[in-house]
Amino acid sequence: MRSRINFKEKNLVERGFTLVELLVVIVILGILAAVVVFAVGGITNKGKTSACTIEVRTINTALQAFYANTNAYPPGTVVAPMLTALLGAKLISTATNTSSSVGAAYDGSGNYSATC
């Protein structure tokens, strides 16, 4: 007949988890970590897209303010001189940049666009 193992009589060396139990816990933790990483990645992408959209709105608002002050839009159709003119008029700060926007375009008549 089989005898039951009395764990109260075992010493600390003989108590513990089996290798299978440890592997199951490690696999579960790995799956949870993967789910969290992908969830956070989606949140980060949404944040970058929102920041880009807000920058485009800020620059368009600054263009309208520039027009209200000078009765003309910044000259040219190149983005960099337009941003320099807005910065010189103190309508945008140096923190406003278009590094997150792709395909930024300025048409010279107060319309700035970028693909976020």
C-alpha angles and dihedrals in degrees: 000000000000119000121218118240111242106212092193089068094049119095124236094266093061095047120081146088125305122241091250092054091051092048092050091052092048092051092049091050090049092053092049091049091052092051092050093048093053092045092052091046091059092050091051093052091050090051093052092048092049092048091051092049091050091050091053090050091047092052092047090050090049090051090054091048090049089053091048091052100042104021088233138075121242109280126253134026099257117107099220097058090045091054090046091053092050090047091049090052088051092238094126132028128232087254089071106087135154098221090116093051123083124205096016112188136182120191099196094244099084100280117123120177137173136175110242 
